[in-house]
Amino acid sequence: MGKYEIYKNLEPMFNVGTEKFISWSIFPKNLSIQAYVELLLDTPEFFLVFWNSTKIVFITIFGQLIVSVPAAWGLSIYQYKIKNLILAIYIVLIMIPQYLILNKFALLDSLWAIIVPGIFSTLPVFIIYTFFSKIPKTVIEAARVDGANELQIFLKIGIPLGYPGIVATILLSFIEYWNVIEQPLIFLRNQKLTTLTLYLPNISLDNIRVTLVASVITLVPSVILFVVGQSYLENGIASIVIKE
């Protein structure tokens, strides 16, 4: 879409007080890839913010799997006296001010200020815990009788049967941290650490075409994951509602 056509469609957004309304045609009159070329070849800061968001998402999800899956397995399968206490601690952790903790450990103004709380988030534990809890105890006991150790049971029974919950956690976490906005606004000050969600709102008439293209590129991964993993997302959200 050409610059003049975009300006004409969005002009009411920039002219306060006008009685006109924003309009948008499904098919542009003038097709052009110039904005894509400008963004991908002439806008290095976009790659910087894209890489920042990518690091946040993938490191956070990897850390969540390392922490949340074993934690959920231990809470759902094993019976011990302080089990309810541990669950209560997890709930309390949700209410602890993150800013104070991050400041105490000197993690503010770094990507770790977003990644670390994400890794130890309680929500993935409860989602996976719900799916692990549905595994029949008789199946686990039968595996023990057959001589399987606890690690083998976890890897060969727990992971396969809890797979839908793990995938749901990955998808929900990706969507959450790919579009995260509150934490970067609060914890980050260095412009080099800007994420996509803070980069996109910088709209002006001078760079509006590039911003719209950046919005499309940013939206594509979430749309693809939603379409491919819709059933897992629905199961994951349903498990949260049922648990509550």
Buried (B, 14 or more C-beta within 10 A) or exposed (E): BBBEBBEEBBBBBEEEEEEEEEEEEEEEEEEEEEBBEBBBEEBEEBEBBBEBBBBBBEBBBEBBBEBBBBBBBBBBBEEEEEEEEEBEEBEEBEEEEBEEBBEEEEBBEBBBBBBBBBBBBBBBBBBBBBBBBEBEEEEBEEBEEEEBEBEBBBEEBBBEBBEBBBBBBBBBBBBBBBBBEEBBEBBBEEEEBBBBBBBBEEBEEEBBBBBBBBBEBBEEBBEEBEEEBEEBBEBBEEBBEEEE
